[in-house]
Amino acid sequence: MKCWILYERKDLEQNRFFAEHLRDAGNELGLECSIVTIEDADYDNVPEIIVSRIRDPDILVDLEDRGATVFNSSSVCRICNDKALTYSMVRELGVPVLKYAFPEEPLPEGPPWVVKSCYGHGGTEVFKAETEEEVSKYVADLSGRKPIIQSFANNPGKDLRVYVLGGRIIASVMRTSEIDFRANYKLGGSAEVVEPDEMVVEFVNKIIPELKADFVGIDFVFGDGWVYLNEIEDVVGTRMLYALTRLDPAKMYMGYIAHSKISL
C-alpha cells in the first residue's frame, strides 16, 4: 500500500527528522511511504494511506473524498485546530476549560487575561494582557485569526501534555517555565515524564471516544486545585518523547496505522 507522509513545505524543513522516521518505519512495515508536501502533491493520484502533518482540514476532506484513509482525519484536524470548536466539544463532555469570551462579548474574569488565536499552535499567537487596553491591542493584532480572550490560569508556566496513540495514553510530560507563562518545550521550557493523575485520565477518557483521534497531544493547565483543558494538538510534536523516553513514536504510530489499515 502506498502512503504519503504529508507536510506543508515550511513545516517539513523544521520537522524532517520525524518525517524521515515516519517514512522509514512505514517502509520497514511493508508500506510504500514517501514524504510529500501539499505544494507538490499529485492530487489525481492519491495513495491509500495519508499520515497528515498539516493543519488544513479542507485539503484533508478532498483527499478523503478521493479515497485516502487519513490519519488524523479531517474531522479531528478541524476540531483540534480551532480552539473554539475544541472548547465547545470538551465542555459538552464535562471537561472544564478556563472561562473565555470572544471580542464582542464581556470579558471573562481578570486581569490578567490570555488573548490568543483559535488557530495558533505550539505557543504561537498567545499573549498575556494586564489591562483592557492590552486586550484590545492583541485582539486587533490577531484580526482574521479568530481571537479569544481567556481567564489566566493561576499556576502559569506549567502544563501537562498527555500523548494519546490509538486511544491509549503512551506518555505524559509536565512542562514548566521560569521565564514565560507559556511552558512550551520549544520556547525554552523544561520537561519531565510524570504519571497523570486520576482526574486527567478521566478527562482524557471522555475526550478520546468522542474525538476519534489516532495520535494527539492533549494539554492541560492548572489553577485553584483544578485541571483545565488548554488545547489538543493534532499535529503533535514528538521532540520531548525522543528526548525524555525510550519510546519511538514514529515506529509506534506507523505500526498502529499499518494494523488499522489491514483491519479495515
N, C-alpha and C positions, 0 to 999 in steps of 0.2 A: 504494500500500500504506500502510495506517495503521501508525503507530509510536508507542509510548509511551516517553518518557524517564522512567524510574521511580525515584522517590526516597521516602525517609521524609520526612515534613514537616519534622522538626527539622533534617535534613541539607540539605534544599533551601534553607533560609534562609541557610546558610553557603556554599552552592555554586551559587547562582543564576547566576553568571557563566558557569560551564561548562555548566550545564543549558540556558541560553538559546543558547549557542554550538552545542551538540549539536542542539537543535531547529532552529535557523536553517540549519545546514549540511545537515541532513536534508531540510528543505523545499526548499533550493536544488537538491537531487538528485532532486526529484520525489516524495519521500515525504510523507505527511501526518502530521507529527510534532506531538505535544503533550506538555507536561510534566504528569505525573500523580503523585500521591502514593499510597502504599499505603492511606492512610486514606480517600481519596476515589475510589479506582478502582472502575469498574463491572466486576466480575469475571464478569458474564454476557455482556459484550461486549468480549472481549479482542481486541487487534489482531494482525496477522500478525507484527509485529516488536516486541520489547521490549528497550530498552537498559537493562540493570539497573544501578542505582547504589545497590542495597540489599544488605544482608548477611544476609538471611533465606532460606536455601535452600528451606525448606518452602513459602514463598509462590511461589518460582520453579518448584518442581515442579508446583504446582497450575496455574500459568499455562501451563507446557509441556503438561500434560495437557489443557488447554483449547485447544491448537492453536497457541500462540505459539512462535516461534523466539526464544530469549532469548540475549542477548549480555551478559556471560559466562553460560554455562549454570549450571543448578542444581548440577551436579556440581563445577564449578570453584568456585562460591560455597561449597559445603560444605567442600571441601578447604582452600581458602585462608583461610577464616575460623575455622579450628580448627588451631592450631599443632601439636597432636599428630598430626592427620591429615597436615598438610604435612610434618612431620619424618619420619613413617613412610614417606610416598611417596618423598621425595628420598633417604633412606638406602638404600632398595631400589634406587635408580638409581645409587648410588655417589657421591652428592653429600654432602659432610660437613656436619654440624651440630655445634655445641658440645654437650658432654655435658649431659644433662638427666635429671631424675627427677621423678616425681610425689610428692606429700606422704607417701604411705605407704612410699616406697622410701628406701634410703640416699642421703644427699646426694652429688651429684657433686663433682668436685674444686673446692676452695675453701678458705677465703674469698678474696675476696668472691664472692657469688652474685648472679644476677639472678632475681628472683621476678616472674612475670608471668602474666596470664590468657591462656589459649589463645584467647580470643575478642577480645582487645584489638586495636587498630589505631592507626596514627598516633602511636605512642609513649605511648599511654594505658595505664593499668593495668600499668606496668612500674616495678619498684623495685629498688634496689641494697641488698643485705643484707650487713653486715660480720660479723654473728655468727649463730649458730644461733637465738638468741632473736629476732633481727630476722626471720629466715626464717619462724619460727613466727607472728610477728605479721602479716607480709604475707600468708602463706597464709590466715590467719584473715580478714584484710580482704578477700581475694578469694574467700571462700567462695561457692559457687554459680557461680563463673566459671571453673572447671576450671584451677586454678593449677598451674604447673610451676616447678621450680627448675632453673636452668641455670648452668653454669660461666661465669665472666666473661671476656670477650674481653680479652686483654692489650694491646689497642690501642683503648681506649674513646674514645667521642666521634668516631668515624669510621666511616662505612659507605658502601656503593656501591649506588645504585639503578639497575637496568637496566630500561628501558622496552621492553616487547615487544608489538608490534601485529601481528596476523595471522601469528604465528610468526617475525617478523623483529625484530631489535634496531633500534630507531629512535633511541635516545639512552641515554647513561649519565652519571650525575651523582654525583660524590663529595660527600658531606655531612660537615661537620666541626663540632664544637662545642668551645669552650674552657671552657664553664661547666657542661656536663652530659655524663654518659656516654651519653645519647641524642643522636643527631646530627640529629634530625628538623628539617626546614626550618621547619615551623610552630611549633616550640619554640624558634626563635631561632638555629638552626644556619646556617652559611654553606654555599654550594654552588658547584661549578664543573663544567662539562662536561668529561668525560675519555673517552679510548678505553679500553674494557675490555680487560684482558689475556687471554692465550690460555686461562688456567685458568678464568676467569669465563665466557668464551664457551663453553668446553667444557661447563661445568656447565649453563648456560642451554640449550644444545642437547640436553642429556639430559632436562631438565625439560619443555620445551615440547611435544614429541611425546606425552608421557605425560599431561600436564595438559589439553592441547587447549583452551587459553585463547584468547580473542580479544584482550583488551587487559589487561595486568597490569604491575605493577612487582615485580621480583624483587630483594630486598635481601640484600646480603652484608656480613659483618663480617670483621675481620682479626685474626690472632693467630699468633705463632710461625712467621711466614713462610708462613702458610696462609690460605686463604679458606674461610669457612663461610657456608652459607645461614642467614639470620636469619628471614626471613618472605617470603611472597608476598602482595602487596596486590591483591585482587580489584577493589575499588572504588578504583582507583589515582588519586591526586591528580595534577593537571597544572600546579600553580602554577609549579613550577620550570621546566617546559618553556616556558611562556609568558614567564617572566622571563629565562631564560638562552639561549634559542634562537629561531630564526625559524620553528620548526615550529608548525603549527596542529593540535594533537591532536584537537580536536573535528571539524574538517573531515576529517582523515585517518581517524578512527575511523568516521565516518558513511559515508565513501566505501568503506571496507572492508566495512561492513555491507551497504550497498546492492549492492555487487558480489557479496558472498557469497550474499545472498538471491536475486538474479537467477540465480545459478549453480546453486541447489538444484534 
